[in-house]
Amino acid sequence: MTPVLRNAEARRLFLHRHALAEPAAGPAKGDDLLALIERLGFVQVDSVNTVERAHHMILWSRRPAYRPENLRPLLEKRRDLFEHWTHDAAVIPTAFLPHWRLRFLRDAARIRERYRSWQGPEFEARLADILAHITANGPVISGEVSLGEERPQGEGPGWWNWHPSKTALEFLWRSGQLAVCRRENFAKVYDLAERVYPEAADLPEAETIDWACNAALDRLGFATSGEIAAFWAKVTPLEAKAWCAAALARGQIEEIAVEGADGALRRCFARPGVVAEAAALPEAPARLRVLSPFDPALRDRARAERLFGFHYRIEIFVPEAQRRYGYYVFPLLEGDRLVGRIDARAKRAEGQLQVAALWPENTVKFGRKRLARLEAELLRLARFAGCETVTYAPGWLREG
């Protein structure tokens, strides 16, 4: 008989694996911060900065003592972290670097073709010159190797319409020949990979696939083969499917049925005994947390909807949601439930975290106790963002 993981236990287990079902406390620098990132697997980097950049908010929501300056030593001095790609740009433990050699090789072939069709072939003529320039002169930002080059005219946001040298830099980074050695005003600074990364072992492809699938499942708690493949966006769906079949035959994983928020059951893979493990976990603290839209617990929007009943899309990509909620709103997690979304912006020049609106989820009421928890969290968020006070627009609570 297939074990069944009920929805409440599934949410608790999932949040536990994402370090969100425990008290938001503890040290948040040095080895402690590195251990948290290793536990998560990676932290997505994003430029949106309405309150603070996504990677900083992801870490702060788990460790309120965290401050943005705590990340820099791990990336730029100790080199315990490196910046590369999972499903998007991310900071990743350098201990995982040997398994990124497969990513470098696959991206070199895949991205060359993609960039040709997207940006044109001109970037390929710049590859050797840029490598030679960096070898001789040291790290560069894109503007230092693109003098006189015009951005191509194309569809989509202007920040994706790169000039040929910027495209070449990104290709050399994605294929592992260059590394991001630091950022200046959030712009990437590129150097030769061998001057930034430690030398990485050349592992067999099968070893990296096995590591990636094991590491993904351990961080998710339960998953389909497709979700395992998508976690690092490193192995293919077919490779993940074959790994699941082999691991199932060896008894390393088992099939379970996971109950969704709507009561529907979905077949997933998990480690043997995970249903009992989930049942034994303590309840998540009632603290209300403001999450980044790029939080790893929410990255898979379809899974968030199945597991929490929370329909959420980044508003820039969903015009109808933008009309309802505005450009960019933050999910609110309380215990093991997503209870709403809030539109807040840091106006540092005025010393204010300005709350424009809060939309509770259906059946969720913001009474006196919940509002007190929200106000306490927003004060913590304001201090994190360099603001002294929290202000609320008229009619900000959109209940009903």
C-alpha positions in Angstrom: 0.0 0.0 0.0 1.3 3.4 -1.0 2.1 5.6 2.1 0.1 8.9 2.1 1.7 12.1 3.3 -1.2 14.4 4.4 -1.2 18.0 3.4 -0.4 19.5 6.9 2.6 17.2 7.3 3.7 17.7 3.7 3.7 21.5 4.2 5.6 21.1 7.5 8.2 18.8 6.0 8.7 21.0 2.9 9.1 24.2 5.0 11.5 22.3 7.4 13.7 21.4 4.4 13.7 25.0 3.4 14.6 26.3 6.9 11.2 28.0 7.3 9.6 25.7 9.9 11.9 26.6 12.8 12.4 29.8 14.8 13.8 32.6 12.8 16.9 33.1 14.9 20.6 32.3 15.1 23.9 33.6 13.8 24.0 34.7 10.2 27.6 35.2 9.1 30.7 33.1 8.4 30.4 29.4 8.8 26.8 29.6 10.1 25.7 31.5 7.0 27.5 29.1 4.8 25.8 26.1 6.5 22.4 27.7 5.9 23.1 28.2 2.1 24.4 24.6 1.9 21.2 23.4 3.5 19.2 25.3 0.9 21.5 24.3 -1.9 21.6 27.8 -3.5 20.2 31.3 -3.1 18.8 33.0 -6.2 20.3 36.4 -7.1 18.0 39.0 -8.4 18.3 42.8 -9.0 14.8 43.8 -7.9 15.3 46.1 -4.9 12.0 47.5 -3.8 12.9 46.6 -0.2 16.2 44.7 -0.5 17.6 42.4 -3.2 16.1 38.9 -3.4 19.2 36.9 -2.1 19.4 39.1 0.9 15.7 38.8 1.7 15.9 35.0 1.4 18.6 34.8 4.0 17.1 37.4 6.3 13.7 35.7 6.4 15.4 32.7 8.0 18.0 34.5 10.1 16.9 38.1 11.1 20.4 38.9 12.3 21.6 38.6 8.7 22.8 41.8 6.9 23.8 42.1 3.3 27.4 42.8 4.1 27.6 39.3 5.7 27.5 37.6 2.3 30.4 39.4 0.6 33.3 37.7 2.6 32.0 34.2 1.6 31.8 35.2 -2.0 34.8 37.6 -2.5 37.3 36.7 0.2 36.9 33.2 1.5 35.5 32.0 -1.9 33.2 29.5 0.0 30.5 30.5 -2.5 30.5 31.1 -6.2 28.0 32.7 -8.5 26.6 30.8 -11.4 23.4 29.3 -12.7 20.7 26.9 -11.5 17.3 27.8 -12.9 18.6 31.4 -12.7 21.6 33.2 -11.4 22.5 32.1 -7.9 25.1 31.9 -5.2 26.2 28.3 -4.7 28.5 26.6 -2.2 32.0 26.1 -3.7 32.0 22.6 -2.3 29.5 21.8 -5.2 31.8 23.3 -7.9 33.1 19.9 -9.2 29.5 19.1 -10.2 29.2 22.4 -12.2 31.7 21.2 -14.7 28.9 19.2 -16.4 26.8 22.4 -16.3 29.7 24.4 -18.0 30.0 21.8 -20.7 26.3 21.6 -21.4 25.8 25.3 -21.3 28.7 25.9 -23.8 26.8 24.0 -26.5 23.2 24.9 -25.6 23.8 28.6 -24.9 25.9 29.2 -28.0 23.0 28.3 -30.2 20.5 30.2 -28.0 22.6 33.3 -28.0 23.1 33.1 -31.8 19.3 33.1 -32.4 18.6 35.6 -29.6 21.4 38.2 -29.9 23.0 37.4 -33.2 26.4 35.7 -34.0 28.5 38.9 -33.5 29.4 37.9 -29.9 31.5 34.9 -31.1 34.0 37.2 -32.8 34.7 38.9 -29.4 35.4 35.7 -27.4 39.1 35.4 -28.0 39.8 39.1 -27.7 37.9 39.3 -24.4 39.8 36.4 -22.9 43.1 37.9 -24.0 42.2 41.3 -22.6 41.2 39.8 -19.2 44.3 37.6 -19.1 46.5 40.6 -19.7 44.6 43.3 -17.8 42.6 41.6 -15.0 38.9 41.7 -14.1 36.5 43.7 -16.2 32.8 44.8 -16.2 30.9 44.8 -19.4 31.3 48.5 -20.1 35.1 48.2 -20.1 35.1 45.9 -23.1 32.2 47.3 -25.1 33.3 50.8 -26.0 31.6 52.0 -29.1 29.3 49.0 -29.3 25.6 49.6 -29.6 22.9 47.5 -28.0 20.9 45.5 -30.6 17.4 46.6 -31.2 15.0 43.8 -30.3 11.9 42.8 -28.4 11.7 42.5 -24.7 13.1 44.5 -21.8 16.1 46.7 -22.6 18.3 45.0 -20.0 18.3 41.8 -22.1 19.3 43.6 -25.3 23.0 43.1 -24.8 25.8 44.5 -26.9 28.1 41.7 -28.5 30.8 42.0 -25.8 28.3 41.7 -22.9 26.9 38.6 -24.7 30.4 37.2 -25.0 31.1 37.8 -21.3 28.0 36.0 -20.3 28.7 33.1 -22.6 32.3 32.8 -21.2 30.9 32.9 -17.7 28.1 30.4 -18.3 30.5 28.0 -20.0 33.0 28.2 -17.1 35.9 30.1 -18.7 35.2 33.2 -16.7 33.9 33.6 -13.2 32.2 36.5 -11.4 34.8 37.6 -8.9 32.7 40.3 -7.3 29.9 42.8 -8.0 30.2 46.6 -8.2 26.8 48.4 -7.8 25.4 45.0 -8.7 27.2 44.8 -12.0 29.2 41.6 -12.5 32.9 41.8 -12.5 34.4 39.0 -14.6 37.8 37.3 -14.2 39.4 34.2 -15.5 37.9 31.2 -13.7 41.3 29.8 -12.7 42.0 33.0 -10.8 38.7 32.8 -8.9 37.7 29.2 -8.4 39.8 26.4 -6.9 40.7 23.7 -9.3 37.7 21.4 -9.6 37.9 17.7 -10.1 36.8 16.3 -13.5 34.0 14.0 -12.3 32.2 11.4 -14.5 28.9 12.6 -15.8 27.1 9.7 -14.0 28.5 10.8 -10.7 27.2 14.4 -11.1 23.8 13.2 -12.2 23.6 10.9 -9.1 24.7 13.7 -6.8 22.3 16.2 -8.3 19.3 13.9 -8.0 20.1 12.9 -4.4 20.8 16.4 -3.3 17.6 17.7 -4.9 15.4 15.1 -3.3 17.0 15.6 0.1 16.3 19.4 -0.1 12.7 19.0 -1.3 11.6 16.2 1.0 9.4 14.7 -1.8 9.3 15.3 -5.5 8.4 14.0 -8.9 11.2 13.1 -11.3 10.5 16.4 -13.1 10.8 18.4 -9.9 14.1 16.7 -9.1 15.4 17.6 -12.6 14.2 21.2 -12.2 15.8 21.8 -8.8 19.3 22.5 -10.1 18.2 22.7 -13.7 21.3 20.6 -14.4 20.2 17.1 -15.3 17.6 16.4 -18.0 14.1 15.2 -17.2 15.0 11.8 -18.8 18.1 11.5 -16.7 16.1 12.3 -13.5 13.4 9.8 -14.5 16.1 7.1 -15.1 17.7 7.9 -11.7 14.4 7.6 -9.9 13.7 4.2 -11.5 17.2 2.9 -10.5 17.0 4.4 -7.0 13.6 2.9 -6.5 14.9 -0.6 -7.5 17.8 -0.2 -5.0 15.4 0.7 -2.2 17.0 4.2 -1.8 13.6 5.9 -2.4 10.0 4.9 -2.3 6.8 6.1 -3.9 4.4 8.0 -1.7 1.1 9.9 -2.3 1.2 13.5 -1.3 -2.0 15.3 -0.5 -2.5 18.7 -1.9 -4.3 21.7 -0.4 -7.4 20.6 -2.4 -7.3 17.0 -1.1 -6.0 15.5 -4.4 -3.2 12.9 -4.1 -0.1 13.1 -6.3 2.5 10.4 -6.6 6.0 11.5 -5.6 9.3 10.0 -4.6 10.8 10.3 -1.2 13.3 8.6 1.1 11.9 5.6 3.0 10.3 6.6 6.2 9.6 10.2 5.3 5.9 10.0 6.2 6.8 9.1 9.8 9.5 11.7 9.8 7.0 14.4 8.8 4.5 13.3 11.4 7.2 13.7 14.1 8.2 17.2 13.2 7.1 20.0 15.5 4.7 22.6 14.3 6.1 25.6 12.6 6.3 28.8 14.8 3.4 31.2 14.4 5.7 34.0 13.5 4.6 35.9 10.4 7.4 36.3 7.8 7.7 38.4 4.7 9.2 36.3 2.0 11.0 37.2 -1.2 9.1 36.3 -4.4 12.2 34.4 -5.4 12.3 32.4 -2.2 13.3 28.8 -2.9 10.2 27.5 -1.2 8.1 29.4 -3.8 10.2 29.1 -6.9 8.0 26.4 -8.4 4.7 28.3 -8.5 2.6 25.3 -9.5 4.0 23.3 -6.5 3.2 26.3 -4.2 -0.3 26.2 -5.4 -0.7 22.5 -5.0 0.8 22.4 -1.6 -0.4 25.6 0.0 -3.3 26.6 -2.2 -1.4 29.8 -3.0 -1.8 31.1 -6.5 1.2 33.4 -7.1 3.0 34.7 -10.1 5.5 37.5 -10.5 3.3 40.4 -11.5 5.6 41.7 -14.2 4.9 38.6 -16.2 1.1 38.4 -15.5 -0.7 41.6 -16.6 -4.0 40.7 -14.9 -2.3 40.1 -11.6 -0.4 43.4 -12.0 -3.7 45.2 -12.4 -4.9 43.7 -9.1 -1.8 43.7 -7.0 0.7 46.1 -8.6 4.1 45.3 -9.9 5.8 43.4 -7.1 4.3 42.0 -3.9 5.8 39.9 -1.1 4.2 36.6 0.1 3.4 36.4 3.8 4.1 33.1 5.6 2.5 32.4 9.0 3.4 29.0 10.5 2.9 26.6 7.7 0.3 28.7 5.8 0.7 31.4 3.2 -1.8 34.0 4.5 -1.5 36.9 2.1 0.7 39.2 0.0 1.9 42.7 0.8 3.0 45.6 -1.3 5.8 47.4 0.6 8.7 49.6 -0.5 11.7 51.0 1.2 12.1 54.7 0.9 15.5 55.1 2.5 15.8 58.8 1.8 12.7 59.4 3.9 13.6 56.6 6.4 10.3 54.8 5.8 9.1 51.4 4.8 5.9 52.3 3.0 3.1 49.7 2.9 0.7 50.4 0.1 -1.6 47.4 0.4 -2.1 43.9 1.9 -4.3 41.3 0.4 -5.2 38.4 2.7 -5.8 35.0 1.3 -9.4 33.7 1.2 -10.7 32.8 4.7 -7.8 34.6 6.4 -8.7 37.5 8.7 -6.2 40.0 10.0 -7.5 40.5 13.5 -5.7 42.1 16.4 -3.2 39.3 17.1 -2.3 38.7 13.5 -1.9 42.5 12.9 0.4 42.7 15.9 2.6 39.9 14.4 2.6 41.7 11.1 3.6 45.0 12.6 6.4 43.4 14.5 7.7 41.8 11.3 7.4 44.9 9.3 9.4 46.8 11.9 12.1 44.2 11.7 12.0 44.4 7.9 12.2 48.2 8.1 15.4 48.0 10.2 16.9 45.4 7.8 16.2 47.8 4.8 17.7 50.8 6.6 14.5 52.5 7.5 13.3 53.8 10.9 9.6 53.7 10.6 6.7 51.9 8.9 3.9 53.9 7.3 0.6 52.6 5.9 -1.3 54.1 3.0 -5.1 54.8 3.6 -7.1 51.7 3.0 -4.0 49.5 2.9 -5.8 46.4 4.4 -7.8 45.1 1.5 -10.0 42.5 3.4 -13.3 41.7 1.8 
